[in-house]
Amino acid sequence: MSSETSVLPQRDSADYCIDPADLNIPERSTPAASTKRISVLPAVNLYNGSIGFALPRGWVEHFHPEPWRIEEALRQAIKPAQWNPYLEVLTITIASNENRTGEPVHFSLLPLTHGQAG
């Protein structure tokens, strides 16, 4: 707004400026792609290291070199496992004496193409 069309005199206009941050209105924003997670129930194949689970687009399989670690974490899980499709990370929250909400354990998985496992 220019000073010619302002209702307030120019000397007073700065006193009445409102910073949107002072209104405490949260901005509408979508979470970053890297923070989106999907609850999954992983199926772990201890023999060949494949980790499979259902997603909205269908069944997917990934690979982890130490599948027994994922199986062990799933036995101690206190929340559903979370899959981050953008980072290809499976997060399992396990019980902890130090933290009542549990401790997240992260597993980086490699996508499997058909016929690649074991």
N, C-alpha and C positions, 0 to 999 in steps of 0.2 A: 504494500500500500504506500503510495507516495505521500509526501508531506502536504501536497496541495489538496488531496482528497481526504485526508485524515480528519476525523471529527475532533480529535484531541490536538491541542497546540503541540508543535514540534518539541518544545522543551519538556512536555509531560509524557510524550509517547513511549519513551524507553521504560518508564515506571510501570506501564501497563502491559508490557510484553509477557507472554506466558510461554514458558518452555514446556513442550509436550512431556518431557521426562518428569516434570513436577506433578503431573496429573495422576501418576501411579496407575495408568491404564496399560495392561500388558499388550504388547504388540502381537498381532496374529502372525504366527510363523509356523512353518512345518518343521519338524525335527530334521536335522541333517541326515543325509542318506546313510552315513556311517554309524548312526546311532539307532537305526530301525532294527528291531529284533522280532523274531517269530518264535512262539513257543512250539517245541517239537518233542517227540518221543523217539529218541534214537534207537536203532537196532544195530548192535555191535557184533561184527563177525570177528571173533578172536583169532580165527585161523588165517584169514587173509588181510585183515586190517581195514575192511570196508565198514563204513558207518552210513547207514541209510535212514531216511526219515521222509515223512510225507509233508509236502508243501502245498499251498493252494494250486500251483501249476502241475502237481503230480509228484511221484516218487523220485527222489534223487539219492545218489550214492556218492560218498567221498571216501578218502583214504587218510588214515593216520598210522604212522609207523609203530606206535605203541598203543594198540587198541585196549590193552588191559588197563591202562591208566584211565581211559574214558569209562570203562566198565566199573572200575573201582569208585570213581567219582559219582557215577550214577547210583551206586548202592548207598552212598552217603548223602544223596541229594535231598534238599529240603524244599526246593522249588522246581517247577518245570524247567527243563533245559531250554536255553534261548539260542536261536540261530541268527547270526548277522550275515545276510546274503552278500552284502557289499564287501565285507572284510573276510568272508568265509571263515568265521570264527564261531565255534560252539562254546557257549558259556554254561557251566554247571555250578550252581550255588550249593556248597556243601556245609554241613553242620560245623559249628566252631564254638569252643568254650569262650573265646575272647570276644566274639561278635555275635549278638543275638540274631542279627539278620542273616548271618552266614557269610562265608567267604567265597567270592566268585573264583572259579578256576577256568582258564581259557585254553581252548585247543584249536590250533590252526589246522584246517582240513584242506586236502587237495581234491579237486573234482575228479571223479572217475569217468572215463568213457566206457561204453559197453565192452565187456570182454577184457578189461584191464586188470581187474582184481585177480589175485592168487592164481 
